[in-house]
Each structure stands twice: as structure tokens, then as C-alpha cells.
Amino acid sequence: MTKTAPEPDGDELGGRMGEMGLRGVRRLAVLTGAGISTASGLPDFRGPHGLWTRDPAREQDTHRKRYTTDPSVRARVWRDLAAPGVSDARPGAAHRALARLRASIVTQNVDGLHRMAGSPVDSVHELHGSLARARCVRCRCPVPMVDALRAVRAGASEPPCPACRTGVLRPDVALFGEHPDRDVHGRAASSVRAAEVLVVIGTSLRVRPAADLCAAAIGCGVELVIVNAEPTPYDGLASTVLRGDIEAIVPRLVSTLVAGGTPTR
């Protein structure tokens, strides 16, 4: 039966972890969404005050057809990326706590904060790409995002490709209507299915492929723990659902796992 509780204090969390039988977890996978990055100043999308909740039209800007056919949408996306705060975001307490663990981290986020927090590159699977990079729509040459944003701040509505000089750059992320990188998805799926426990943090679990990964884990007998402010479609299949401040809960959860024998780096 699923146990759902508001934010626990440290002692209560430790006791409940023992009750849940999660001590001694050796193979851990973590799936994160936008909710883990809100403390870093980045908005979530579908929460009560999320970006798309407040302005549903903005979600349409992330659809492939609209982005590729409407120059004003592309210009707006680049202006948003160049705005103060987006490229200046830094990891929060939850990112830093997870970096302590020897765990596979699968993320829907494109902000790069898990890597910035110290999680090794080979253990972080970015399902939707990364805003650390841009790529040319013509020759597909990768370009550091800092270089692309420099061109936007200098006045370009779309930054030109420095390699082929005929194409323009786009963020190296998957838009709605595009398939995520097959290799990244394959590695993420393998790590989730091989885990003993999957901890889901800060995601509504309403978007594929993240929702599919959660279902695959359950199908392989992986125990599911959800940490999220709002209900998800998978709450009833989780052994435990923790509600509350992710920045407060995740470091306590990590400390309890470490004390119970989960490997650290």
C-alpha cells in the first residue's frame, strides 16, 4: 500500500525509511523533472504556478512544427534563453545531495545542473538534451551555448552557425514531436530497469519517455519512491510518496540512504 505523507522531519524520515525496507540499497536510479530546479530560479512547467500553467501558449513554442515554421517563435525562444537568470542558474541543495550518491540519474531537465553539481557525466542521462549546447540546423555542428547567446545578445534574432556559415543554430534539445536521442534513452532505460529502487523527484510523470521509464521500472519489480509537490499518475504504484519542499526532503533522503549503506562517490 502506498504511504503518502507531508514533508517529514529528519528523524521521522529515517524511521520511515527503515519501515519501507529501503536500507542497504546498492543499485539506485533517480528520475528528475523540472521541480528539482525551481529552487535554482528556473520555473517548472505544469505545477500550480508553472510556466505553461500560467501561459499555455508558451507550451506551443516547444512543438517542433511551430518552432521550425515560425521565425517569431524562434526569436522569442532565443530571447528567453539570453535573459538574465536562465543561463546563470546554479545547482540547489537537492542536486548537490544527489551528486554524493553512486546512482544513475535520468533527467527530463535540459539545464545541466546535475553535471554542474558534480554528478559524473557518464551517470547523468539527459533525455531531452542540454542547453549547454546549440547545434546547426543545416550541418548539425555542435556549438557551446555561451557562444550562441553571445550572438543573440549582440543583436542576432537567431545565432548563425560559425562552421558552415549558412545555417542557424537551435538549442540542442528535443522539442515536442521529436524523438529523444536513442542512445541516451537506451542507457537510461537500462539503468532504471537494473535498479533496486527508483526515486522520482519533481516531475508530473505525464510526459513520455519519462513516464514510460517509470512504467518499465515497475514492470521489472523496481521499488518506486516519489518526491513531488503535486500528485502524479503513478502515486498509487509507489511504495512511498513524499510531499513537500524538494530542497528539504532530498538531502535528508540521501543522508538516510547513505547511512543505510547506499554507495557514495
C-alpha positions as CSV (number, residue, x, y, z in Angstrom):
1,M,0.0,0.0,0.0
2,T,1.3,3.5,-0.9
3,K,2.3,5.6,2.1
4,T,1.7,9.3,1.4
5,A,2.9,11.9,3.9
6,P,3.7,15.6,4.1
7,E,7.3,16.7,4.5
8,P,8.8,14.7,7.3
9,D,11.5,15.8,9.7
10,G,14.9,14.1,9.7
11,D,14.1,11.7,12.5
12,E,10.8,10.7,11.1
13,L,12.2,10.2,7.6
14,G,14.9,7.9,8.9
15,G,12.4,5.8,10.8
16,R,10.1,5.6,7.8
17,M,13.0,4.6,5.5
18,G,13.6,1.7,7.9
19,E,9.9,0.7,7.8
20,M,9.9,0.9,4.0
21,G,12.8,-1.6,3.8
22,L,15.0,0.7,1.7
23,R,18.1,0.3,3.8
24,G,21.0,-1.4,2.1
25,V,20.0,-0.2,-1.4
26,R,23.0,-0.9,-3.6
27,R,21.6,-0.2,-7.1
28,L,19.8,3.2,-7.1
29,A,18.3,5.1,-10.0
30,V,16.9,8.6,-9.8
31,L,14.5,10.3,-12.3
32,T,14.2,14.1,-12.0
33,G,12.0,16.7,-13.6
34,A,11.6,20.5,-13.5
35,G,10.6,20.6,-9.8
36,I,14.1,19.9,-8.7
37,S,15.4,23.1,-10.4
38,T,12.8,25.6,-9.2
39,A,15.0,26.5,-6.2
40,S,17.7,27.4,-8.7
41,G,15.4,30.1,-10.1
42,L,14.1,28.0,-13.0
43,P,10.3,27.6,-13.4
44,D,8.6,24.3,-13.5
45,F,6.0,23.7,-16.2
46,R,2.9,22.0,-15.0
47,G,2.8,22.9,-11.4
48,P,0.1,25.3,-9.9
49,H,2.4,28.3,-10.8
50,G,4.2,26.6,-13.7
51,L,5.3,28.4,-16.8
52,W,2.8,26.5,-19.0
53,T,0.0,26.7,-16.4
54,R,0.3,30.5,-16.3
55,D,0.7,30.8,-20.1
56,P,-0.5,27.8,-22.1
57,A,0.6,29.4,-25.3
58,R,4.2,29.2,-24.3
59,E,4.0,25.4,-24.4
60,Q,3.2,25.6,-28.1
61,D,6.6,27.3,-28.7
62,T,8.3,24.0,-27.8
63,H,6.5,22.0,-30.5
64,R,8.6,21.1,-33.5
65,K,6.3,22.3,-36.2
66,R,5.7,25.7,-34.6
67,Y,9.3,26.2,-33.8
68,T,10.6,25.3,-37.3
69,T,7.9,27.3,-39.2
70,D,7.6,30.5,-37.2
71,P,10.6,32.8,-37.1
72,S,9.0,34.9,-34.3
73,V,8.8,31.8,-32.1
74,R,12.5,31.0,-32.6
75,A,13.4,34.6,-31.9
76,R,11.3,34.6,-28.7
77,V,12.9,31.3,-27.5
78,W,16.4,32.8,-28.0
79,R,15.5,36.0,-26.2
80,D,14.2,33.9,-23.3
81,L,17.4,31.9,-23.2
82,A,19.5,35.0,-23.2
83,A,17.5,36.6,-20.4
84,P,19.3,37.0,-17.0
85,G,18.8,34.1,-14.7
86,V,18.3,31.3,-17.2
87,S,22.0,30.7,-18.1
88,D,23.1,31.9,-14.6
89,A,21.2,29.1,-12.7
90,R,23.3,27.1,-10.2
91,P,22.6,23.7,-8.6
92,G,20.4,23.6,-5.5
93,A,20.7,21.5,-2.3
94,A,18.9,18.6,-4.0
95,H,21.3,18.5,-7.0
96,R,24.3,18.6,-4.7
97,A,22.9,15.9,-2.4
98,L,22.3,13.5,-5.3
99,A,25.8,14.1,-6.5
100,R,27.0,12.3,-3.4
101,L,25.4,9.0,-4.5
102,R,26.7,6.3,-6.8
103,A,23.5,6.3,-8.7
104,S,22.2,6.7,-12.3
105,I,20.5,10.0,-12.8
106,V,17.9,10.2,-15.5
107,T,16.6,13.7,-16.0
108,Q,14.0,15.4,-18.1
109,N,15.7,18.7,-17.5
110,V,17.9,20.4,-20.0
111,D,19.6,22.8,-17.5
112,G,22.7,20.8,-16.9
113,L,22.5,21.3,-13.1
114,H,23.2,17.7,-12.2
115,R,26.5,17.8,-14.0
116,M,27.3,21.2,-12.6
117,A,26.6,19.8,-9.1
118,G,29.3,17.1,-9.6
119,S,27.4,14.1,-10.8
120,P,29.7,12.3,-13.3
121,V,28.9,12.8,-17.0
122,D,28.6,9.1,-17.6
123,S,26.0,8.7,-14.8
124,V,23.7,11.5,-16.0
125,H,21.3,10.7,-18.8
126,E,19.7,13.9,-20.2
127,L,16.6,12.6,-22.0
128,H,15.7,15.8,-23.7
129,G,19.2,17.1,-24.5
130,S,21.1,20.0,-22.9
131,L,21.0,23.8,-23.0
132,A,24.8,23.7,-22.6
133,R,24.9,23.2,-26.3
134,A,23.4,24.5,-29.5
135,R,23.6,22.9,-32.9
136,C,23.3,24.0,-36.5
137,V,20.0,23.1,-38.3
138,R,21.9,22.6,-41.5
139,C,25.3,20.9,-40.8
140,R,24.4,19.8,-37.2
141,C,27.7,21.2,-35.9
142,P,27.6,21.5,-32.1
143,V,28.4,24.9,-30.6
144,P,28.8,25.9,-27.0
145,M,25.6,27.7,-25.8
146,V,27.7,30.6,-24.4
147,D,28.8,31.4,-28.0
148,A,25.3,31.2,-29.3
149,L,24.0,33.5,-26.6
150,R,26.8,36.0,-27.2
151,A,25.5,36.4,-30.8
152,V,21.9,36.8,-29.5
153,R,22.9,39.5,-27.0
154,A,24.8,41.2,-29.8
155,G,21.5,41.5,-31.7
156,A,21.0,38.3,-33.7
157,S,17.4,37.0,-33.7
158,E,18.9,33.6,-34.5
159,P,22.6,32.9,-34.0
160,P,24.5,31.9,-37.2
161,C,26.5,28.7,-37.4
162,P,30.2,29.5,-37.2
163,A,31.1,26.4,-39.0
164,C,29.1,26.3,-42.3
165,R,28.1,30.0,-42.1
166,T,24.9,29.3,-44.0
167,G,22.8,27.6,-41.3
168,V,21.4,29.0,-38.0
169,L,21.7,27.5,-34.5
170,R,19.0,25.9,-32.4
171,P,19.2,24.7,-28.8
172,D,20.4,21.1,-28.7
173,V,17.2,19.8,-27.0
174,A,14.3,17.7,-28.1
175,L,11.1,19.6,-29.0
176,F,7.7,18.1,-28.7
177,G,7.2,16.0,-31.8
178,E,10.9,15.0,-31.9
179,H,12.3,11.7,-30.6
180,P,14.9,11.9,-27.9
181,D,18.4,10.6,-28.6
182,R,18.1,6.8,-29.0
183,D,21.4,6.0,-27.3
184,V,20.7,8.3,-24.3
185,H,17.2,6.7,-23.9
186,G,18.6,3.2,-24.2
187,R,21.2,3.9,-21.4
188,A,18.6,5.5,-19.3
189,A,16.2,2.6,-19.7
190,S,18.9,0.0,-18.9
191,S,19.9,1.9,-15.7
192,V,16.3,2.2,-14.5
193,R,15.4,-1.5,-15.1
194,A,18.6,-2.6,-13.4
195,A,17.9,-0.6,-10.2
196,E,16.5,-1.9,-6.9
197,V,14.8,1.4,-6.2
198,L,13.8,4.3,-8.5
199,V,13.4,7.6,-6.7
200,V,11.3,10.1,-8.8
201,I,11.8,13.7,-7.9
202,G,10.0,16.8,-9.1
203,T,8.1,15.5,-12.2
204,S,4.4,15.1,-13.0
205,L,5.2,11.8,-14.9
206,R,2.8,12.9,-17.7
207,V,5.4,13.2,-20.5
208,R,7.0,10.4,-22.4
209,P,9.6,9.0,-22.3
210,A,10.0,9.6,-18.6
211,A,6.5,8.1,-17.8
212,D,7.4,5.1,-19.9
213,L,10.6,4.6,-18.0
214,C,8.7,4.7,-14.7
215,A,6.3,2.0,-16.0
216,A,9.2,-0.1,-17.2
217,A,10.8,0.0,-13.8
218,I,7.6,-1.1,-12.1
219,G,7.3,-3.9,-14.6
220,C,10.8,-5.1,-13.6
221,G,9.9,-5.2,-10.0
222,V,11.8,-2.0,-9.1
223,E,10.5,-0.3,-6.0
224,L,9.2,3.3,-6.6
225,V,9.5,6.3,-4.3
226,I,8.0,9.6,-5.4
227,V,9.0,13.0,-4.1
228,N,6.8,15.7,-5.6
229,A,4.7,18.6,-4.6
230,E,1.7,17.5,-6.7
231,P,0.0,14.1,-7.3
232,T,1.2,12.0,-10.3
233,P,-0.5,9.2,-12.2
234,Y,2.0,6.7,-10.6
235,D,1.4,7.6,-6.9
236,G,-0.8,4.5,-6.4
237,L,2.0,2.2,-7.6
238,A,4.7,3.8,-5.4
239,S,5.7,2.3,-2.1
240,T,6.1,5.8,-0.7
241,V,5.1,9.3,-1.8
242,L,6.7,12.3,-0.1
243,R,5.1,15.7,-0.4
244,G,6.8,19.0,0.4
245,D,9.9,21.1,-0.3
246,I,12.2,19.1,-2.5
247,E,15.2,21.1,-1.3
248,A,14.4,20.0,2.2
249,I,13.4,16.4,1.6
250,V,16.0,15.2,-0.9
251,P,19.2,15.9,1.3
252,R,17.5,14.1,4.2
253,L,16.6,11.2,2.0
254,V,20.1,11.0,0.6
255,S,21.6,11.1,4.1
256,T,19.3,8.3,5.2
257,L,20.2,6.2,2.2
258,V,23.9,6.7,2.8
259,A,23.6,5.8,6.5
260,G,21.7,2.6,5.3
261,G,24.6,1.5,3.1
262,T,23.8,3.0,-0.3
263,P,27.2,3.6,-2.0
264,T,28.6,7.1,-2.4
265,R,31.2,8.5,-4.7
